[in-house]
Amino acid sequence: MTRHDDPFVRYLRSKEAVDDRALHRPTLADLGDRLEEHAESNPGEPLRVVSVGAGTGAMCRRLLSWGVFDAHDDIKYVMVDRRKGMADQAAKEFAKWSHAAGWAAVPTKDGFRIERHGRRVSLTYVTSDLFDAMSALPKAIDLVIAHAVFDLLPLRRAVDSLVSRLVAGGYLYAPITFDGRTAFGPPHDADDDILDAYHETMRDGDSAGPDTGSALLSVLPEFGADIVSAGGSDWVVHPEHDDHERIFLDRILGFVEQSVGDVDSVDDDELKRWLATRHRQLEFGELSYIAHNIDILSQLD
Ligand SMILES: C[S@@+](CC[C@H](N)C(=O)[O-])C[C@H]1O[C@@H](n2cnc3c(N)ncnc32)[C@H](O)[C@@H]1O
């Protein structure tokens, strides 16, 4: 891990419990049911999963812990993230988690093999841009997971790339996809200026932007991936905060500062005043925060 990654990795760790609460359970249950049917109709075959923008692999640990893959005895799970140092950090998190969860873990050249009660999961970490990684993979993926990442990507190109490596009938699961609304409380007179500017910065370059969740609902079918389940997965954090929520909120305020700090239309003093108030509210346990996200499960025709 590089020093540069520390705050981001801490943010990802702090985000885990917020995501746990937020994930849209009917969509997740549908994914579990469909994977069970997949196991029944492909006996003896491994489940092949690729997770892009995987960070430290929190979603893989969660899906294993929550039993979503329980119908499969053999899982090949590839995690792709372009951020250097993330693979080492993921290895640390998996080592800790597998020990606590009773999986026997054997390190491999590029990840881990974990086993428990006759079930095997091979975990491979690839440090690469996802577009390069996907084009190097065979068209043999049963499930692609894009967790909290689509808003950072050029939408159509990303959907095309991720869907292109799915087998017929394969799934694309996009949980915690940001969809256009951020709110902090208590209300502040600069909220509209700051948060409108914050959302506008998400349109930078070719990234999918603030309305990614809604856009995905119409873009996926254009690429042959029908929406089979979807629902809201809003982050809602309110007082009293635990330690993870304090770190999480501090990082979210950091993201607003970083992005809006470069925007000409927002006065520096107004931003400073808003941030000072929000940090004070965080310190005194008064801050609330909502971000609207959508979870989507789609299936290739
Ligand atoms: C908000 S984080 C989410 C991490 C993880 N999915 C989670 O929610 O815990 C987005 C991740 O996507 C990665 N990422 C962004 N664009 C990427 C790209 N083009 N290729 C590979 N990884 C990318 C970032 O490095 C970052 O780790």
The ligand as an SDF file (V2000), in Angstrom:
LIG
                    3D

 27 29  0  0  0  0  0  0  0  0999 V2000
  -15.6480    4.2420   -5.0790 C   0  0  0  0  0  0  0  0  0  0  0  0
  -14.4240    3.0300   -5.2570 S   0  0  0  0  0  0  0  0  0  0  0  0
  -15.3600    1.5600   -4.9770 C   0  0  0  0  0  0  0  0  0  0  0  0
  -14.5100    0.4020   -4.5390 C   0  0  0  0  0  0  0  0  0  0  0  0
  -15.3100   -0.8640   -4.1840 C   0  0  0  0  0  0  0  0  0  0  0  0
  -16.1320   -1.3080   -5.2810 N   0  0  0  0  0  0  0  0  0  0  0  0
  -16.1600   -0.5950   -2.9790 C   0  0  0  0  0  0  0  0  0  0  0  0
  -17.2630   -0.0590   -3.1280 O   0  0  0  0  0  0  0  0  0  0  0  0
  -15.7050   -0.8850   -1.8550 O   0  0  0  0  0  0  0  0  0  0  0  0
  -14.1710    2.9550   -7.0020 C   0  0  0  0  0  0  0  0  0  0  0  0
  -12.9630    2.0900   -7.3740 C   0  0  0  0  0  0  0  0  0  0  0  0
  -12.9570    1.9620   -8.7830 O   0  0  0  0  0  0  0  0  0  0  0  0
  -11.6060    2.0300   -9.2380 C   0  0  0  0  0  0  0  0  0  0  0  0
  -11.6530    2.4630  -10.6460 N   0  0  0  0  0  0  0  0  0  0  0  0
  -12.1460    3.6270  -11.1480 C   0  0  0  0  0  0  0  0  0  0  0  0
  -12.0270    3.6500  -12.4800 N   0  0  0  0  0  0  0  0  0  0  0  0
  -11.4460    2.4710  -12.8320 C   0  0  0  0  0  0  0  0  0  0  0  0
  -11.0400    1.9140  -14.0800 C   0  0  0  0  0  0  0  0  0  0  0  0
  -11.2180    2.5700  -15.2340 N   0  0  0  0  0  0  0  0  0  0  0  0
  -10.4680    0.6860  -14.0760 N   0  0  0  0  0  0  0  0  0  0  0  0
  -10.2810    0.0100  -12.9230 C   0  0  0  0  0  0  0  0  0  0  0  0
  -10.6270    0.5010  -11.7030 N   0  0  0  0  0  0  0  0  0  0  0  0
  -11.2020    1.7150  -11.6660 C   0  0  0  0  0  0  0  0  0  0  0  0
  -10.9510    3.0120   -8.2940 C   0  0  0  0  0  0  0  0  0  0  0  0
   -9.5530    2.8400   -8.2680 O   0  0  0  0  0  0  0  0  0  0  0  0
  -11.6240    2.6820   -6.9660 C   0  0  0  0  0  0  0  0  0  0  0  0
  -10.8930    1.7460   -6.2200 O   0  0  0  0  0  0  0  0  0  0  0  0
  1  2  1  0
  2  3  1  0
  2 10  1  0
  3  4  1  0
  4  5  1  0
  5  6  1  0
  5  7  1  0
  7  8  2  0
  7  9  1  0
 10 11  1  0
 11 12  1  0
 11 26  1  0
 12 13  1  0
 13 14  1  0
 13 24  1  0
 14 15  1  0
 14 23  1  0
 15 16  2  0
 16 17  1  0
 17 18  1  0
 17 23  2  0
 18 19  1  0
 18 20  2  0
 20 21  1  0
 21 22  2  0
 22 23  1  0
 24 25  1  0
 24 26  1  0
 26 27  1  0
M  CHG  2   2   1   9  -1
M  END
$$$$
